[in-house]
Amino acid sequence: MFLTDQQTIIIQQIIKEVYTKDLDEKFLMDMAPLIGRVLDGQYFGALLFPNRYSPQELFVTNNYSEFTNVYLPLLSQDFLLNHLVETNSPALFKQLEPLDIPGKREFLAETQKVRPCGDCFYVPLRINNFQAGFLAIGREGLNCHPFSRNDYEIFCFISDFILEAFRRILYSEVEEEDSALLNAYGQVLQGGTRIHSACSTLFGERFRDVPGRGLSENSHRFNQALKGFLNPDKSPGSGDLWLKEKDCLYHLTFRNLPDPHFRSYFPGEPQLILSLRKRDEFPEKSDLLDFSQLETLYHFSFREKEVIRCLYRGFSNKDISLELKITESTVKRHIWNIFNKAGVESRTQLVFRLSV
């Protein structure tokens, strides 16, 4: 990722806003012109899916109301959104536009009439590896200059910080005893007693301060998660790690310290905060969906709830069959039952229906 001096100054301002203000509609609207200046993008949008903390989706855009009035009724036909929901990965207009996707022509015909846009992309927001929504950036005019790979990397970088603001709404602040400072090599430089104890349990006493250097499966997963977080191009929006030891589940999260652009010149100094978010025998307590309520409302079976968790992670039918060790035909049957009970016809409609 390359930043000009002007882009660096603006991104510093964005990061300051993220760490000093609460995430709401006004915050996102204030971010729109700043992000637009960084990426020469005239259109900005953010959509947060309904979840157990907020039963209604939040849609914010700097587009005019005539676009919103056209777009929202067509939400389930947005081929970019459908791709993001089905794969839990970024949706790039220039990659998807040439493909023969059902409903794509009609969707573009309606939206382009009120707001011509030659290029855009959506970046997913993930909480606990659950799809929580997306951020989008677009350029005005059908013949606009397309976004570059560097533009994409910058937007993913900014999105990680906005995700951090969203995360603060959902979770209480982590106590000092549950936090540790890491350098770019994954070494614990300073930490509270509880997270030190958790690291000893998960990685062994020898590797308590260097969790990624052990030979255990937990150390390997820690190392992979850290590398993914430090390289947002390969794993945009990542930052959560779930590790199990002695029948307990430990939820660790990574997040950047302020001014990471300058801290990158000093990799041995503190770069990240490692936090112990949850240690529990029942991982569903940290899901964005309240599955106990969903079971009451829709009578989902235990296996159907497992399939829903996979759907929210963007798993394909084949991925779900491998994850749950069932056949693809069984997966299709479970998905049909889920759609039927929820009264929806697609995965995109499902993420807007399951609001508890």
Contacts in CASP RR format, 6 or more apart in sequence:
PFRMAT RR
TARGET T0000
AUTHOR 0000-0000-0000
METHOD contacts of the structure
MODEL  1
MFLTDQQTIIIQQIIKEVYTKDLDEKFLMDMAPLIGRVLDGQYFGALLFP
NRYSPQELFVTNNYSEFTNVYLPLLSQDFLLNHLVETNSPALFKQLEPLD
IPGKREFLAETQKVRPCGDCFYVPLRINNFQAGFLAIGREGLNCHPFSRN
DYEIFCFISDFILEAFRRILYSEVEEEDSALLNAYGQVLQGGTRIHSACS
TLFGERFRDVPGRGLSENSHRFNQALKGFLNPDKSPGSGDLWLKEKDCLY
HLTFRNLPDPHFRSYFPGEPQLILSLRKRDEFPEKSDLLDFSQLETLYHF
SFREKEVIRCLYRGFSNKDISLELKITESTVKRHIWNIFNKAGVESRTQL
VFRLSV
1 150 0 8 1.000
1 153 0 8 1.000
1 154 0 8 1.000
1 157 0 8 1.000
1 233 0 8 1.000
2 150 0 8 1.000
3 11 0 8 1.000
3 154 0 8 1.000
3 261 0 8 1.000
7 38 0 8 1.000
7 154 0 8 1.000
8 261 0 8 1.000
10 34 0 8 1.000
10 37 0 8 1.000
10 38 0 8 1.000
11 38 0 8 1.000
11 154 0 8 1.000
11 157 0 8 1.000
11 158 0 8 1.000
11 261 0 8 1.000
12 259 0 8 1.000
12 261 0 8 1.000
13 34 0 8 1.000
14 31 0 8 1.000
14 34 0 8 1.000
14 35 0 8 1.000
14 38 0 8 1.000
14 158 0 8 1.000
14 161 0 8 1.000
15 161 0 8 1.000
15 258 0 8 1.000
15 259 0 8 1.000
16 258 0 8 1.000
17 27 0 8 1.000
17 30 0 8 1.000
17 31 0 8 1.000
17 34 0 8 1.000
18 161 0 8 1.000
18 162 0 8 1.000
18 164 0 8 1.000
18 165 0 8 1.000
19 258 0 8 1.000
21 27 0 8 1.000
21 165 0 8 1.000
22 165 0 8 1.000
22 168 0 8 1.000
22 169 0 8 1.000
23 162 0 8 1.000
23 165 0 8 1.000
23 166 0 8 1.000
23 168 0 8 1.000
23 169 0 8 1.000
25 58 0 8 1.000
25 60 0 8 1.000
27 165 0 8 1.000
28 45 0 8 1.000
28 46 0 8 1.000
28 60 0 8 1.000
28 162 0 8 1.000
29 60 0 8 1.000
29 62 0 8 1.000
31 44 0 8 1.000
31 162 0 8 1.000
32 44 0 8 1.000
32 45 0 8 1.000
32 61 0 8 1.000
32 62 0 8 1.000
33 62 0 8 1.000
35 41 0 8 1.000
35 44 0 8 1.000
35 137 0 8 1.000
35 155 0 8 1.000
35 158 0 8 1.000
36 42 0 8 1.000
36 44 0 8 1.000
36 137 0 8 1.000
38 154 0 8 1.000
38 158 0 8 1.000
39 137 0 8 1.000
39 147 0 8 1.000
39 151 0 8 1.000
39 154 0 8 1.000
39 155 0 8 1.000
40 139 0 8 1.000
40 145 0 8 1.000
41 137 0 8 1.000
41 138 0 8 1.000
41 139 0 8 1.000
41 140 0 8 1.000
42 138 0 8 1.000
42 139 0 8 1.000
42 140 0 8 1.000
43 61 0 8 1.000
43 62 0 8 1.000
43 63 0 8 1.000
43 115 0 8 1.000
43 117 0 8 1.000
43 120 0 8 1.000
43 136 0 8 1.000
43 137 0 8 1.000
43 138 0 8 1.000
43 139 0 8 1.000
43 140 0 8 1.000
44 61 0 8 1.000
44 62 0 8 1.000
44 135 0 8 1.000
44 136 0 8 1.000
44 137 0 8 1.000
44 138 0 8 1.000
45 59 0 8 1.000
45 60 0 8 1.000
45 61 0 8 1.000
45 62 0 8 1.000
45 63 0 8 1.000
45 135 0 8 1.000
45 136 0 8 1.000
45 137 0 8 1.000
46 58 0 8 1.000
46 59 0 8 1.000
46 60 0 8 1.000
46 61 0 8 1.000
46 133 0 8 1.000
46 134 0 8 1.000
46 135 0 8 1.000
46 136 0 8 1.000
46 162 0 8 1.000
47 57 0 8 1.000
47 58 0 8 1.000
47 59 0 8 1.000
47 60 0 8 1.000
47 81 0 8 1.000
47 133 0 8 1.000
47 134 0 8 1.000
47 136 0 8 1.000
48 54 0 8 1.000
48 57 0 8 1.000
48 58 0 8 1.000
48 59 0 8 1.000
48 125 0 8 1.000
48 132 0 8 1.000
48 133 0 8 1.000
48 166 0 8 1.000
49 57 0 8 1.000
49 131 0 8 1.000
49 132 0 8 1.000
49 133 0 8 1.000
49 351 0 8 1.000
49 352 0 8 1.000
50 56 0 8 1.000
50 57 0 8 1.000
50 351 0 8 1.000
50 352 0 8 1.000
50 353 0 8 1.000
50 354 0 8 1.000
50 355 0 8 1.000
51 132 0 8 1.000
51 170 0 8 1.000
51 288 0 8 1.000
51 289 0 8 1.000
51 355 0 8 1.000
52 287 0 8 1.000
52 288 0 8 1.000
52 289 0 8 1.000
52 290 0 8 1.000
52 293 0 8 1.000
52 356 0 8 1.000
53 169 0 8 1.000
53 170 0 8 1.000
53 288 0 8 1.000
54 355 0 8 1.000
55 355 0 8 1.000
55 356 0 8 1.000
56 355 0 8 1.000
57 352 0 8 1.000
59 68 0 8 1.000
59 72 0 8 1.000
61 67 0 8 1.000
61 68 0 8 1.000
63 71 0 8 1.000
63 115 0 8 1.000
64 114 0 8 1.000
64 115 0 8 1.000
66 114 0 8 1.000
66 115 0 8 1.000
67 111 0 8 1.000
67 114 0 8 1.000
67 115 0 8 1.000
70 110 0 8 1.000
70 111 0 8 1.000
70 113 0 8 1.000
70 114 0 8 1.000
71 78 0 8 1.000
71 111 0 8 1.000
74 107 0 8 1.000
74 110 0 8 1.000
74 111 0 8 1.000
75 81 0 8 1.000
75 348 0 8 1.000
75 352 0 8 1.000
76 82 0 8 1.000
76 346 0 8 1.000
76 348 0 8 1.000
76 349 0 8 1.000
76 352 0 8 1.000
77 103 0 8 1.000
77 106 0 8 1.000
77 107 0 8 1.000
78 107 0 8 1.000
78 348 0 8 1.000
79 96 0 8 1.000
79 101 0 8 1.000
79 103 0 8 1.000
79 104 0 8 1.000
79 107 0 8 1.000
80 91 0 8 1.000
80 93 0 8 1.000
80 96 0 8 1.000
80 120 0 8 1.000
80 121 0 8 1.000
80 122 0 8 1.000
80 136 0 8 1.000
81 91 0 8 1.000
81 122 0 8 1.000
81 134 0 8 1.000
81 348 0 8 1.000
82 346 0 8 1.000
82 347 0 8 1.000
82 348 0 8 1.000
83 89 0 8 1.000
83 91 0 8 1.000
83 96 0 8 1.000
84 90 0 8 1.000
84 91 0 8 1.000
84 122 0 8 1.000
84 124 0 8 1.000
84 131 0 8 1.000
84 134 0 8 1.000
85 131 0 8 1.000
85 314 0 8 1.000
85 347 0 8 1.000
85 348 0 8 1.000
85 351 0 8 1.000
86 314 0 8 1.000
86 316 0 8 1.000
86 347 0 8 1.000
86 348 0 8 1.000
87 314 0 8 1.000
87 316 0 8 1.000
88 124 0 8 1.000
88 126 0 8 1.000
88 131 0 8 1.000
88 313 0 8 1.000
88 314 0 8 1.000
88 315 0 8 1.000
89 124 0 8 1.000
89 314 0 8 1.000
90 121 0 8 1.000
90 122 0 8 1.000
90 123 0 8 1.000
90 124 0 8 1.000
90 152 0 8 1.000
90 156 0 8 1.000
90 236 0 8 1.000
91 121 0 8 1.000
91 122 0 8 1.000
91 134 0 8 1.000
92 121 0 8 1.000
92 152 0 8 1.000
93 117 0 8 1.000
93 118 0 8 1.000
93 119 0 8 1.000
93 120 0 8 1.000
93 121 0 8 1.000
94 119 0 8 1.000
94 146 0 8 1.000
94 147 0 8 1.000
96 104 0 8 1.000
97 104 0 8 1.000
111 117 0 8 1.000
112 142 0 8 1.000
116 140 0 8 1.000
116 141 0 8 1.000
116 142 0 8 1.000
117 138 0 8 1.000
117 139 0 8 1.000
117 140 0 8 1.000
117 141 0 8 1.000
117 142 0 8 1.000
117 144 0 8 1.000
118 138 0 8 1.000
118 139 0 8 1.000
118 140 0 8 1.000
118 141 0 8 1.000
118 142 0 8 1.000
118 143 0 8 1.000
118 144 0 8 1.000
118 146 0 8 1.000
119 138 0 8 1.000
119 139 0 8 1.000
119 144 0 8 1.000
119 145 0 8 1.000
119 146 0 8 1.000
119 147 0 8 1.000
120 136 0 8 1.000
120 137 0 8 1.000
120 138 0 8 1.000
120 139 0 8 1.000
120 147 0 8 1.000
121 136 0 8 1.000
121 137 0 8 1.000
121 138 0 8 1.000
121 147 0 8 1.000
121 152 0 8 1.000
121 155 0 8 1.000
122 134 0 8 1.000
122 135 0 8 1.000
122 136 0 8 1.000
123 134 0 8 1.000
123 135 0 8 1.000
123 136 0 8 1.000
123 155 0 8 1.000
123 156 0 8 1.000
123 159 0 8 1.000
123 236 0 8 1.000
123 237 0 8 1.000
124 131 0 8 1.000
124 132 0 8 1.000
124 133 0 8 1.000
124 134 0 8 1.000
124 236 0 8 1.000
124 237 0 8 1.000
125 131 0 8 1.000
125 132 0 8 1.000
125 133 0 8 1.000
125 134 0 8 1.000
125 135 0 8 1.000
125 159 0 8 1.000
125 162 0 8 1.000
125 163 0 8 1.000
125 166 0 8 1.000
125 237 0 8 1.000
126 132 0 8 1.000
126 163 0 8 1.000
126 237 0 8 1.000
126 238 0 8 1.000
126 240 0 8 1.000
127 163 0 8 1.000
127 166 0 8 1.000
127 167 0 8 1.000
127 170 0 8 1.000
127 240 0 8 1.000
127 288 0 8 1.000
128 240 0 8 1.000
128 242 0 8 1.000
128 251 0 8 1.000
128 286 0 8 1.000
128 287 0 8 1.000
128 288 0 8 1.000
129 240 0 8 1.000
129 313 0 8 1.000
130 287 0 8 1.000
130 288 0 8 1.000
130 289 0 8 1.000
130 309 0 8 1.000
130 312 0 8 1.000
130 313 0 8 1.000
131 312 0 8 1.000
131 313 0 8 1.000
131 314 0 8 1.000
131 351 0 8 1.000
132 163 0 8 1.000
132 166 0 8 1.000
132 288 0 8 1.000
135 155 0 8 1.000
135 159 0 8 1.000
135 162 0 8 1.000
137 147 0 8 1.000
137 155 0 8 1.000
138 147 0 8 1.000
139 145 0 8 1.000
139 146 0 8 1.000
139 147 0 8 1.000
153 232 0 8 1.000
153 233 0 8 1.000
156 232 0 8 1.000
156 233 0 8 1.000
156 236 0 8 1.000
156 237 0 8 1.000
157 232 0 8 1.000
159 236 0 8 1.000
159 237 0 8 1.000
160 232 0 8 1.000
160 236 0 8 1.000
160 237 0 8 1.000
160 256 0 8 1.000
161 256 0 8 1.000
163 237 0 8 1.000
164 255 0 8 1.000
164 256 0 8 1.000
167 253 0 8 1.000
167 255 0 8 1.000
170 288 0 8 1.000
171 277 0 8 1.000
174 275 0 8 1.000
174 276 0 8 1.000
174 277 0 8 1.000
175 194 0 8 1.000
176 192 0 8 1.000
177 192 0 8 1.000
177 193 0 8 1.000
177 194 0 8 1.000
177 195 0 8 1.000
178 192 0 8 1.000
178 194 0 8 1.000
178 195 0 8 1.000
178 275 0 8 1.000
178 276 0 8 1.000
178 277 0 8 1.000
179 191 0 8 1.000
179 192 0 8 1.000
179 195 0 8 1.000
179 273 0 8 1.000
179 274 0 8 1.000
179 275 0 8 1.000
179 276 0 8 1.000
180 188 0 8 1.000
180 189 0 8 1.000
180 190 0 8 1.000
180 191 0 8 1.000
180 192 0 8 1.000
180 195 0 8 1.000
180 196 0 8 1.000
180 199 0 8 1.000
180 273 0 8 1.000
180 274 0 8 1.000
180 275 0 8 1.000
181 188 0 8 1.000
181 189 0 8 1.000
181 190 0 8 1.000
181 191 0 8 1.000
181 257 0 8 1.000
181 270 0 8 1.000
181 272 0 8 1.000
181 273 0 8 1.000
181 274 0 8 1.000
182 188 0 8 1.000
182 189 0 8 1.000
182 226 0 8 1.000
182 254 0 8 1.000
182 270 0 8 1.000
182 271 0 8 1.000
182 272 0 8 1.000
182 273 0 8 1.000
182 274 0 8 1.000
183 189 0 8 1.000
183 267 0 8 1.000
183 268 0 8 1.000
183 269 0 8 1.000
183 270 0 8 1.000
183 271 0 8 1.000
183 272 0 8 1.000
184 230 0 8 1.000
184 264 0 8 1.000
184 267 0 8 1.000
184 268 0 8 1.000
184 271 0 8 1.000
184 272 0 8 1.000
185 267 0 8 1.000
185 268 0 8 1.000
186 210 0 8 1.000
186 211 0 8 1.000
186 212 0 8 1.000
186 226 0 8 1.000
186 272 0 8 1.000
187 209 0 8 1.000
187 210 0 8 1.000
187 268 0 8 1.000
188 196 0 8 1.000
188 199 0 8 1.000
188 208 0 8 1.000
188 209 0 8 1.000
188 210 0 8 1.000
188 211 0 8 1.000
188 274 0 8 1.000
189 270 0 8 1.000
190 270 0 8 1.000
194 276 0 8 1.000
195 274 0 8 1.000
195 275 0 8 1.000
195 276 0 8 1.000
196 208 0 8 1.000
198 250 0 8 1.000
198 252 0 8 1.000
198 276 0 8 1.000
198 279 0 8 1.000
199 207 0 8 1.000
199 208 0 8 1.000
199 209 0 8 1.000
199 211 0 8 1.000
200 208 0 8 1.000
201 245 0 8 1.000
201 246 0 8 1.000
201 250 0 8 1.000
202 211 0 8 1.000
202 218 0 8 1.000
202 222 0 8 1.000
202 243 0 8 1.000
202 245 0 8 1.000
202 250 0 8 1.000
203 211 0 8 1.000
203 212 0 8 1.000
203 214 0 8 1.000
203 216 0 8 1.000
203 218 0 8 1.000
203 219 0 8 1.000
203 222 0 8 1.000
204 216 0 8 1.000
206 214 0 8 1.000
207 213 0 8 1.000
207 214 0 8 1.000
207 219 0 8 1.000
211 218 0 8 1.000
211 219 0 8 1.000
211 222 0 8 1.000
211 223 0 8 1.000
212 219 0 8 1.000
212 220 0 8 1.000
212 222 0 8 1.000
212 223 0 8 1.000
212 226 0 8 1.000
213 219 0 8 1.000
213 223 0 8 1.000
214 220 0 8 1.000
218 243 0 8 1.000
218 245 0 8 1.000
221 241 0 8 1.000
221 243 0 8 1.000
222 241 0 8 1.000
222 243 0 8 1.000
222 252 0 8 1.000
225 238 0 8 1.000
225 239 0 8 1.000
225 240 0 8 1.000
225 241 0 8 1.000
225 252 0 8 1.000
225 254 0 8 1.000
226 254 0 8 1.000
228 234 0 8 1.000
228 235 0 8 1.000
228 238 0 8 1.000
229 235 0 8 1.000
229 238 0 8 1.000
229 239 0 8 1.000
229 254 0 8 1.000
229 272 0 8 1.000
232 238 0 8 1.000
238 254 0 8 1.000
239 253 0 8 1.000
239 254 0 8 1.000
239 255 0 8 1.000
240 251 0 8 1.000
240 252 0 8 1.000
240 253 0 8 1.000
240 254 0 8 1.000
241 251 0 8 1.000
241 252 0 8 1.000
241 253 0 8 1.000
241 254 0 8 1.000
242 249 0 8 1.000
242 250 0 8 1.000
242 251 0 8 1.000
242 252 0 8 1.000
242 283 0 8 1.000
243 249 0 8 1.000
243 250 0 8 1.000
243 252 0 8 1.000
244 250 0 8 1.000
247 281 0 8 1.000
248 279 0 8 1.000
248 280 0 8 1.000
248 281 0 8 1.000
249 278 0 8 1.000
249 279 0 8 1.000
249 280 0 8 1.000
249 281 0 8 1.000
249 282 0 8 1.000
249 283 0 8 1.000
250 276 0 8 1.000
250 278 0 8 1.000
250 279 0 8 1.000
251 276 0 8 1.000
251 277 0 8 1.000
251 278 0 8 1.000
251 279 0 8 1.000
251 280 0 8 1.000
251 286 0 8 1.000
252 274 0 8 1.000
252 275 0 8 1.000
252 276 0 8 1.000
252 277 0 8 1.000
253 274 0 8 1.000
253 275 0 8 1.000
253 277 0 8 1.000
254 272 0 8 1.000
254 273 0 8 1.000
254 274 0 8 1.000
255 272 0 8 1.000
255 273 0 8 1.000
255 275 0 8 1.000
256 271 0 8 1.000
256 272 0 8 1.000
256 273 0 8 1.000
257 263 0 8 1.000
257 270 0 8 1.000
257 271 0 8 1.000
257 272 0 8 1.000
257 273 0 8 1.000
260 271 0 8 1.000
263 269 0 8 1.000
263 270 0 8 1.000
263 271 0 8 1.000
264 271 0 8 1.000
277 286 0 8 1.000
278 285 0 8 1.000
278 286 0 8 1.000
280 286 0 8 1.000
284 291 0 8 1.000
284 305 0 8 1.000
287 309 0 8 1.000
288 312 0 8 1.000
289 308 0 8 1.000
289 312 0 8 1.000
289 354 0 8 1.000
289 356 0 8 1.000
290 356 0 8 1.000
291 300 0 8 1.000
291 305 0 8 1.000
291 308 0 8 1.000
293 356 0 8 1.000
294 300 0 8 1.000
294 305 0 8 1.000
294 308 0 8 1.000
294 354 0 8 1.000
294 356 0 8 1.000
295 305 0 8 1.000
297 356 0 8 1.000
298 341 0 8 1.000
298 342 0 8 1.000
299 341 0 8 1.000
300 308 0 8 1.000
300 338 0 8 1.000
300 341 0 8 1.000
301 337 0 8 1.000
303 324 0 8 1.000
303 326 0 8 1.000
303 334 0 8 1.000
304 334 0 8 1.000
304 337 0 8 1.000
304 338 0 8 1.000
304 341 0 8 1.000
306 324 0 8 1.000
307 320 0 8 1.000
307 324 0 8 1.000
307 331 0 8 1.000
307 334 0 8 1.000
307 335 0 8 1.000
307 338 0 8 1.000
308 338 0 8 1.000
308 350 0 8 1.000
308 354 0 8 1.000
310 319 0 8 1.000
310 320 0 8 1.000
310 323 0 8 1.000
310 324 0 8 1.000
311 320 0 8 1.000
311 335 0 8 1.000
311 338 0 8 1.000
311 347 0 8 1.000
311 350 0 8 1.000
312 351 0 8 1.000
315 323 0 8 1.000
317 328 0 8 1.000
317 331 0 8 1.000
317 332 0 8 1.000
317 335 0 8 1.000
318 328 0 8 1.000
320 326 0 8 1.000
320 331 0 8 1.000
321 327 0 8 1.000
321 328 0 8 1.000
321 330 0 8 1.000
321 331 0 8 1.000
324 331 0 8 1.000
338 350 0 8 1.000
339 345 0 8 1.000
339 346 0 8 1.000
339 350 0 8 1.000
342 350 0 8 1.000
342 353 0 8 1.000
342 354 0 8 1.000
343 349 0 8 1.000
343 353 0 8 1.000
344 350 0 8 1.000
344 353 0 8 1.000
END
